[in-house]
C-alpha cells in the first residue's frame, strides 16, 4: 500500500468514527414536539414546549417511564392536566391562604382573575401555559438538548398575582441514557425574589406494579402535616416515618409527604430510587433542590380515584410546601431568594437501569 492509499484509508476510518459518534445523539422537531434521542442507550425523550414545556415521554428500550394518560398530543392539548414532568410555579404545592409573603410584605391574590383557584391555592398557574419559546434544539457527539425560555414579566395577569419580573430558562439534556432537567431563573425585579418553584414528575416502571415497588429516600427529615397538607412546623427523623428509608415497600404507604435535609453525595446530588423486579429509576437532585414531596396514593387506602395507581411522583422542590408563608412565620429557615439582577439554577437527573 503506497503512502497516498494509506492516508486515504486513515481518513475514511476517521470520518466513519466521527460520523458514528455524532449519530449517537439527535435532537429534532417532530410536529409540535421536540425529540431527543440517544441511540446507543436506546433512550428517547419527547418535550412539548407549547403546553408547559412538559417532557411527556421518556422511553427506554421502548418502555415509557413517564405517566402520560393521553392517546395523542391533540387530546392532551384539549384537556391538559399534570402528567409527564410538569414545571410548577411561581410556587409549588400548597399555600395556607390566598396570598403569599415576600420581603416582609403580604401579596394577596386577585381571585377574580381565575388563574389562582381554591381556598388553598396549589401549584401556581404555569404548568400548562403556551408561552414557552424554543431557544435552541441541538445535538453533538456528547449529548442532545433543547432549551426553552419563558418571559414571565411579559404577562400582565401573571404579574398581577406574582409581581416579581423574571425569566425562566429550561434545558432538557439527554446524555449517556440520563435525562438532566436544568432550570435557571433570572430576577429582573428591584427586590429579592423568593424561590418556591418545583417539578411534579410522574414516574412508573413496566416490569412490575406498585404493590411490588420499593423506594429509597435520601432525606433525613419528615415534616408533619396538618389536615390541609400544610406543614405544621414540627419535624421528625425520616426513620420515624419509613421503617426502612433505603428499601421501603411502597404498598405499605399512602404518600403525600414532605421531606427535607436531603442527603447529598460528594458531587452534590441527593438520591431517590424506585425499584421494581429488574427495572430501576434513580432520581438525583442538585443542591438547590432543598426538599422533595413524594406522592403516590395507595388505592387500598384511598379507594382509587387517581386512575392507574402504578405511579410515583418524586417532586423536586426549592423549598418545602408553603415555604414562603412558613418562612414569614419563622417556621422555615431555608427559603431561597434571588437578589435583584441575579439568577438561580438547579438540576435534577433521571437515570434508568435494568431495562
TORDRENDO-26833 format. One record per atom (N, C-alpha, C, O): y negated, x, z; residue in one letter. Coordinates in steps of 0.2 Angstrom, whole numbers, plus 5000, padded with zeros to 4 digits. Each point is the difference from the previous one (the first is absolute). Example, Ala and Ser with C-alpha at 12.3 -4.5 7.8 and 13.67 -1.06 7.14 Angstrom:
2
502850665039A;499449965000A;499450045000A;500150055003A;499449934993S;499450045001S;499549965003S;499450035001S;
This chain:
355
500650045000X;499449965000X;499450045000X;499950055004X;499649954991X;499450045000X;499549975005X;500149955003X;499450094997X;499549995005X;499749934999X;499849975005X;500050014989X;499749944998X;500449945002X;499849955003X;500950054996X;500449955001X;500149995008X;500049955002X;500050115001X;500150005007X;499449965004X;500149965004X;499350064993X;499449975003X;500049924999X;499849965004X;500450024990X;500049934998X;500549965005X;499949955002X;500750084999X;500549975005X;499750005007X;500049945003X;499650114999X;499750005007X;499549945000X;500049965005X;499650034990X;499549955000X;500349935000X;499749965003X;500850034993X;500349945000X;500349985007X;499949945002X;500450115001X;500349985007X;499449995005X;500149955004X;499450084995X;499449995005X;499749934999X;499949975004X;500150014989X;499749944999X;500549945002X;499749955002X;500950064997X;500549955002X;500049995008X;500049955003X;499950115000X;500050005008X;499349965002X;500149965005X;499450064992X;499349975002X;500149924998X;499749965004X;500550024991X;500149934998X;500449975005X;499949945002X;500750094999X;500449965005X;499749995007X;500149955003X;499550104999X;499749995007X;499549954999X;499949965005X;499750044990X;499449954999X;500349935000X;499749955002X;500950044995X;500349934999X;500349975006X;500249955001X;499950095005X;500249985006X;499649945002X;500249955003X;499150064997X;499549955002X;499649974995X;499850034995X;500249905005X;499549964995X;499649955004X;500249985006X;499250014992X;499649955003X;499749964994X;499750034996X;500449915004X;499849964994X;499849935002X;500249975005X;499450004991X;499849935001X;500549954996X;500250024994X;500149935009X;500449964997X;499849935001X;500149975006X;499550004990X;499749945001X;499450015005X;499650044999X;500449925006X;499650005006X;500250055005X;499650025004X;501050004996X;500250055005X;500050074998X;499950024994X;500150035011X;500050074999X;500750025002X;500249985006X;500250064990X;500750025002X;500050075001X;499950044995X;500349995011X;500150075001X;500850015000X;500449965003X;499850094993X;500750015000X;500250075001X;499750054998X;500849965006X;500350075001X;500849994997X;500449985004X;499750054990X;500649994997X;500650045004X;500649985000X;499250085002X;500550045004X;500349975006X;500650005001X;499049965003X;500249975006X;500149924998X;500149965005X;499850024989X;500249934998X;499649955004X;500249955003X;499150074998X;499649965004X;499449974996X;499750044996X;500149905004X;499549974997X;499649965005X;500249965003X;499150044997X;499549975004X;499649964995X;499750034996X;500249905006X;499549964996X;499549985004X;500149975006X;499250034992X;499449985004X;499649954995X;500050014994X;499749945010X;499749954996X;499250015003X;499949965005X;499750074991X;499350015003X;499649935000X;499649995004X;500649974991X;499649945000X;500149955006X;499749955000X;500950065004X;500149965006X;500150045006X;500550025002X;498950005000X;500050045007X;500250074999X;500150045005X;500049994989X;500350074999X;500750005003X;500150065003X;500349894997X;500650005004X;500650044996X;500049984994X;500350065009X;500650034998X;500649945001X;500149995006X;500149984989X;500549955000X;500750014999X;500449965001X;499750104997X;500750024998X;500150085001X;499650034998X;501049995006X;500250075000X;500750004999X;500449985005X;499850034989X;500750004999X;500350075000X;499850054997X;500849965006X;500450065001X;500749994997X;500449965003X;499750074992X;500649994996X;500249934999X;500549975001X;498949994997X;500149934998X;499949955006X;500049944999X;500050095007X;500049965006X;499349995003X;499750065002X;500049884999X;499350005002X;500050005008X;500349965003X;499350084999X;499950015008X;499449965003X;499950005006X;499849964989X;499449965002X;500249935000X;500349984995X;499549985009X;500049925000X;499549984996X;499450015002X;500749954993X;499549974995X;500349944997X;500350004995X;499749945009X;500449944998X;499749964994X;499849945000X;500050104994X;499749964994X;500550024994X;500250065000X;499849904996X;500350014993X;499650044995X;500350024996X;499149985005X;499550034995X;499450015003X;499849985005X;499850064992X;499350025002X;499649934999X;499549995004X;500649974991X;499649944999X;500149965006X;499649965003X;501150035000X;500149965005X;499650025007X;499849975004X;500250104996X;499750035006X;499249995000X;499749985005X;500050034989X;499349984999X;499849935002X;499549995002X;501049974996X;499949935001X;500049985007X;499649955002X;500750085003X;500149995007X;500150065004X;500550015003X;499050044997X;500150065003X;500149995007X;499649965003X;500950085000X;500050005007X;500350075002X;500150044996X;499949985011X;500150075002X;500850014998X;500449965002X;499750104995X;500650024997X;499950074998X;499550024999X;501150014999X;499950074997X;499750055006X;500250005005X;499250034992X;499650055005X;499349985000X;499650034996X;500249915007X;499349985000X;499650045005X;500250025005X;499150004992X;499550025005X;499749955004X;499949954997X;500050065009X;499649955004X;499450035003X;500050055003X;499449914996X;499450025002X;499549954999X;500149954997X;499350065005X;499750055004X;500350015007X;499850055004X;500649904998X;500450025006X;500749974999X;500249964996X;500350085008X;500749984999X;500249965006X;499850015006X;500749954993X;500249955005X;499549965004X;499549984996X;500650005010X;499649955003X;499450025004X;499950065002X;499649894998X;499450015004X;500049955005X;500349944999X;499550075007X;500049955006X;499549954999X;500049955005X;499550054991X;499549954999X;499750004992X;500250054997X;499449915002X;499849994993X;499450054999X;499449984998X;500750085004X;499450055000X;500450075002X;500550005002X;499150054996X;500250075002X;499450045003X;499449984999X;500850075005X;499450045003X;500050074997X;500650034998X;498850005001X;500050074997X;499350025003X;499549975000X;500550105002X;499450035003X;499749965005X;499450005000X;500949965004X;499749965005X;499849944998X;499749965005X;500350024989X;499849934998X;500549964998X;500650024997X;499349915003X;500549954998X;499849974993X;499449994999X;501150014997X;499949984993X;500449934999X;500650015000X;499149945000X;500349935000X;500249994992X;499550014996X;501149965003X;500149984993X;499749944998X;499949955005X;499950044989X;499849944997X;500649964998X;500250014994X;500149945010X;500649974998X;499949954994X;500549984997X;498950015001X;499949954995X;500150034993X;500149974995X;499950105005X;500150044994X;500849994997X;500150014994X;500349985011X;500749994998X;500550064999X;500649994999X;499150075001X;500450064999X;500350025007X;500450045000X;499349945005X;500350015007X;500249935003X;499649955000X;501150055002X;500249935002X;500450015007X;500350065001X;499749895003X;500450005006X;499650015006X;499650045000X;500749935006X;499750025006X;500150075002X;499650035003X;501050004995X;500150075000X;500150034993X;500550004997X;498950025001X;500050034993X;500550064999X;500150045005X;500349964990X;500550054999X;500050034993X;499949974995X;500150105004X;500150034994X;499450004995X;500150014994X;499349985009X;499450004996X;500149964994X;500249945000X;499550094994X;500049954994X;500050044993X;499849984995X;500550085006X;500150054994X;500650004997X;500150034994X;500549945009X;500650024998X;500249984993X;500450034996X;499349925001X;500249974993X;499450004996X;500049964995X;499450085006X;499449994996X;500150034993X;500550044999X;499149954997X;500050024993X;499550054998X;499850004994X;499950035011X;499450054998X;500250075000X;499650044999X;501049985002X;500250074999X;499950024993X;500249974995X;499650095004X;499950034994X;500450074999X;500050045004X;500449964991X;500450064999X;499650064998X;499650004995X;500450065008X;499750064999X;500350054996X;499850034995X;500949975006X;500450054997X;500749985000X;500349985005X;500150034990X;500749994999X;500250074997X;499950014994X;500550035009X;500250064998X;500750035002X;500349975005X;500050074992X;500650045002X;500050074998X;499750014994X;500650035009X;500150074998X;500750035002X;500449955001X;499750114999X;500650025002X;500250005007X;500650015002X;499049975002X;500149995008X;500049935002X;500449995005X;499349964992X;500049945003X;499749954995X;499750024995X;500349915006X;499749954997X;499549965005X;500249995005X;499249994992X;499649975005X;499549954997X;499950014994X;499849945009X;499549964998X;499549995006X;500250005006X;499250014992X;499449995005X;499649954999X;499849994994X;500149965010X;499549944999X;499550005006X;500050035005X;499449944993X;499550005004X;499749935001X;500049964996X;499850025011X;499749945001X;499350015003X;500050035005X;499549944992X;499350015002X;499949945004X;499749954998X;500450055009X;499949955005X;499349985000X;499849945000X;499850104999X;499249995001X;499749964995X;499549975001X;500950024993X;499749964995X;500149925001X;499849964996X;500650025009X;500249935000X;499649975006X;500250015006X;499349954993X;499649975005X;500449965005X;499950005006X;500649964992X;500449965005X;500450045004X;500249985006X;500050084992X;500450055004X;499550035005X;500150015006X;499350014992X;499550035004X;499849965005X;499850025006X;500149914993X;499849955005X;500550005006X;499749995006X;500950024993X;500550005005X;500150075004X;500150005006X;499850054990X;500150075002X;499550054997X;500150034995X;499349975009X;499450034996X;499950075001X;499550035002X;501150014996X;500050075000X;500250024992X;500549994998X;499050034999X;500050024993X;500550064999X;500050055004X;500649944992X;500450055000X;500450004993X;500049944997X;500450115001X;500550004995X;500650025002X;500150035005X;500549954992X;500650015001X;500450034994X;500049974995X;500350095006X;500450034994X;500750005002X;500150035006X;500349954990X;500850005002X;500350044994X;500049984994X;500550065008X;500450044995X;500749995002X;500250015006X;500249964989X;500750005001X;500350064996X;499950004994X;500550045010X;500250064996X;500850005001X;500250005006X;500250014989X;500750015000X;500250074999X;499850034995X;500550005010X;500250074999X;500750015004X;500149995005X;500450044991X;500650025003X;500449945003X;500350005005X;499649944991X;500349945003X;499649965006X;500349965002X;499250075000X;499649985006X;499349974998X;499750034996X;500249915006X;499349974999X;499550015005X;500149995006X;499350044992X;499550015005X;499549954999X;499849994994X;499949985011X;499449954999X;499450035004X;500150015006X;499450024990X;499550035003X;499449955000X;499849984994X;499850015011X;499449965001X;499450045002X;500150035005X;499449964992X;499450045002X;499449955000X;499949964995X;499850035011X;499449965000X;499450045001X;500050045005X;499449944992X;499450045000X;499549955003X;499949954997X;499850075008X;499549955004X;499350024996X;499750055001X;500049904996X;499350004997X;499549975005X;499450004998X;500849985008X;499549975004X;499650055004X;500150065000X;499449915003X;499550045004X;500350015008X;499750035004X;500949934997X;500350005007X;500750024999X;500350004995X;500050035011X;500750015000X;500449944998X;499849945002X;500750074994X;500449944998X;500750005004X;500450054999X;499849905004X;500750005004X;500549994994X;499949974995X;500750075007X;500650004995X;500549965004X;500350025005X;499949924992X;500649965003X;500449984994X;500349945001X;499750094994X;500449984994X;500850025001X;500250035005X;500249944990X;500750025000X;500349984994X;499749974995X;501050035005X;500449984995X;500649955003X;500150015006X;500149954990X;500649955002X;500650014995X;500149954997X;500250105003X;500650014995X;500649965002X;500150005006X;500249974990X;500649965001X;500650054997X;500150004994X;500350025010X;500650044998X;500749975000X;500049955004X;500450074992X;500749975001X;500550054997X;499850054997X;500849945005X;500650044998X;500549954996X;500049945001X;500350094994X;500549964996X;500750015001X;500449964997X;499850085008X;500750025001X;500349965006X;500550015002X;499049955002X;500249975006X;499449955002X;499549994996X;500749975009X;499549955002X;499650025006X;500250055004X;499349914998X;499750025006X;500450005007X;499950045004X;500649924996X;500550005005X;500350075001X;500350025006X;499750024989X;500450075000X;499550065000X;500250055001X;499149934999X;499550065000X;499950025007X;500049975005X;499850104995X;499850035006X;499350034998X;499950024994X;499749995011X;499350034999X;499950055005X;500350005006X;499350054992X;499850065005X;499249995000X;499750004995X;500050005011X;499349995001X;499750065003X;500150025006X;499550024990X;499750065003X;499349985003X;499550024998X;500649955008X;499449985004X;500250015007X;500549995002X;499050025002X;500150005008X;499849945004X;500249995005X;499349974992X;499749955004X;500149934996X;499949994994X;500349965010X;500049934998X;499549965003X;499950005006X;499749964990X;499549965003X;500249935002X;500349974996X;499650015010X;500249935002X;499549954997X;499450015000X;500849934998X;499649964996X;500049935004X;500449985003X;499049994996X;499949935002X;500349954995X;500350024995X;499749925007X;500449954995X;499650004994X;500349974995X;499150055004X;499750004994X;500150064995X;499850014995X;500750035008X;500250074997X;499450055000X;500150054996X;499549945008X;499450055002X;500250045005X;500349985006X;499750094994X;500150045006X;499649995006X;499449984999X;500950025006X;499749985007X;499650065003X;499650005004X;500650064993X;499850065003X;500550045004X;499950065001X;500649905001X;500650035004X;500550044995X;500149974994X;500250085008X;500450044995X;500750015004X;500050005007X;500550024990X;500650035003X;500350054996X;499950004994X;500550045008X;500450054996X;500449974995X;500349955002X;499850084992X;500449964995X;500749995002X;500349964998X;499950095007X;500749995002X;500149945004X;500649975001X;498950005002X;500049945004X;500149944995X;500349945002X;499550074992X;500149944995X;500650014996X;500449954999X;499750114998X;500650014996X;500550045004X;499850065003X;500849924999X;500450045004X;500250064996X;500250055004X;499849954990X;500250064996X;499550014994X;500149984994X;499350055008X;499450004995X;500250044993X;499749994995X;500850055006X;500250044994X;500649974996X;500250024994X;500149925008X;500549974997X;500149935002X;500549985003X;498949984997X;500049935002X;500349954995X;499950014994X;500649955008X;500349954996X;499549944999X;499849975005X;500050024989X;499549964998X;500249925002X;499649965002X;501050034998X;500349935001X;499849985007X;500049945002X;499950115003X;499949995007X;499249985001X;499949995006X;499750024989X;499349995001X;499749954996X;500249994994X;499349985008X;499549954996X;499350045001X;499749995005X;500150044989X;499550055001X;499349974997X;500049984994X;499550035009X;499349994998X;499650045005X;499649975004X;500550104996X;499850045006X;499650064998X;500050024995X;499650005010X;499550054999X;500250075004X;500249995006X;499850064990X;500250075003X;499550054999X;499750004994X;500150045010X;499650064999X;500250065004X;500650015001X;499050044999X;500150075002X;500650024996X;500650025003X;499349984991X;500550024995X;500250075001X;499650055002X;501149974996X;500250065001X;500050044994X;500449994995X;499150065004X;499950044994X;500450065000X;500050045005X;500349984989X;500350065000X;499550064998X;499449995000X;500950074999X;499550064999X;499649994994X;499550034999X;500749934996X;499649984994X;499649955001X;499649984995X;500349995011X;499649945001X;500249944998X;499649954998X;501050045002X;500349934997X;500449975006X;500550035003X;499449914998X;500549965004X;500549964996X;499849984994X;500850015009X;500649984996X;500249935002X;500250005006X;499949964990X;500449935001X;500550004995X;499950024994X;500749965008X;500650004996X;500449935000X;500149975005X;500150014989X;500449944999X;500650024997X;500050044995X;500649955008X;500750024998X;500449944999X;500049955004X;500450054990X;500549954999X;500750045000X;500150045004X;500349934991X;500750035000X;499950074998X;500350055003X;499449964991X;499950074997X;499350014999X;499750065000X;499949894998X;499350014998X;499650015006X;500149985006X;499350064993X;499550015005X;499350004997X;499950034995X;499749955009X;499250014998X;499750035006X;500149985006X;499650084993X;499650035005X;499349994998X;499750024995X;499949955010X;499349994999X;499650055004X;500150005007X;499550044990X;499650055004X;499349995000X;499749984994X;500050025011X;499349985001X;499650075002X;500250045004X;499249974992X;499650055002X;499649995006X;500049945003X;499650115000X;499749995007X;499449955000X;499949985006X;499850004989X;499549955001X;500349935000X;499649955001X;501050044998X;500449945002X;500250005007X;500450045002X;499249935002X;500150015008X;500549955003X;500250015006X;500049944990X;500549955003X;500449974995X;499850014994X;500749955008X;500449974995X;500249935003X;500250005006X;499749954990X;500349935001X;500750004997X;500050014994X;500549975009X;500649984997X;500249935001X;500049975005X;500050004989X;500249934999X;500649994996X;500150024995X;500449945009X;500649984996X;500349945004X;500350015005X;499549934993X;500249945004X;500850005000X;500350014995X;500049975011X;500749995000X;500149934999X;499949965005X;500550024990X;500149934999X;500449975005X;500049945001X;500450105003X;500449975006X;499549975005X;500249965004X;499250074996X;499549985005X;499549954997X;499849955004X;500050074990X;499449964997X;500349934997X;499649964999X;501050044999X;500349954996X;499850004993X;500149954996X;499750115002X;499950014993X;499249984998X;499650015005X;500349974989X;499349994998X;499650054997X;499549994998X;500850075002X;499750064996X;500350014994X;499950064997X;500649905000X;500350014994X;500650055002X;500350005005X;499850044990X;500650055001X;499850055006X;499550035000X;500949975005X;499950035006X;500150085000X;499850045004X;500549984990X;500250074999X;499450054998X;499950024995X;499649985010X;499450054999X;499850025006X;500149975006X;499550094994X;499650025006X;499450034998X;499950034994X;499549965009X;499450024999X;499850065005X;499949985006X;500150084992X;499750055004X;499350014997X;499850024995X;499749965010X;499349994997X;499650065003X;499850005006X;500050044990X;499550065002X;499449975002X;499749964996X;500050065010X;499449975002X;499550055003X;500250055003X;499249954995X;499550055002X;499949995008X;499850055003X;500349894999X;499949995007X;500549945002X;500349974996X;499850025011X;500449945001X;499749944998X;499449994998X;501049955003X;499749944999X;499449985004X;500050025006X;499549954991X;499449995003X;499650065003X;499750005005X;500450054991X;499750075002X;499350005002X;499750025005X;499949954990X;499350005001X;499749965006X;499650035004X;500749914997X;499849965006X;500350035007X;499650005005X;501050034994X;500350025007X;499650075001X;499950015006X;499950034989X;499650065002X;499349985003X;499850035005X;499949914993X;499449985003X;500149985007X;499550015004X;501149964998X;500149985006X;500350065005X;500149995006X;499950074991X;500350065004X;500750005001X;500250045004X;500249924992X;500750005001X;500450044995X;500650015000X;499050024995X;500350044995X;499650064999X;499449994998X;500850075002X;499650065000X;500050044993X;499750055000X;500749934995X;500250044995X;499749974993X;500250024995X;499349935006X;499749984994X;499650054995X;499650045003X;500649964991X;499750054996X;499449984996X;499949934999X;499650114999X;499449984997X;499850054995X;500250065001X;499549924994X;499750054995X;499350015000X;499649955000X;500150115001X;499350015001X;499749984993X;500350004995X;499049985005X;499649994994X;500150054995X;499950065002X;500349924992X;500150054995X;500750045000X;500150044995X;500349955010X;500650035001X;500649964997X;499949954997X;500750085003X;500649974998X;500650015004X;500050045005X;500549914994X;500650005004X;500650004996X;499949964995X;500650075006X;500649994995X;500650015004X;500050035006X;500549934992X;500750005003X;500549994995X;499949964995X;500750075006X;500649994995X;500649985004X;500150015006X;500349954991X;500749995002X;500450014994X;499849994994X;500950025008X;500550024995X;500649965000X;500249985006X;500150004989X;500649975000X;500650044997X;499950014994X;500650015009X;500550044998X;500749975000X;500349995006X;499949994988X;500749965000X;500550065000X;499950054997X;500749935006X;500650044999X;500749965000X;499949945003X;500650094995X;500649965000X;500249954995X;500449965001X;499250044994X;500049954995X;500550034994X;500149964995X;
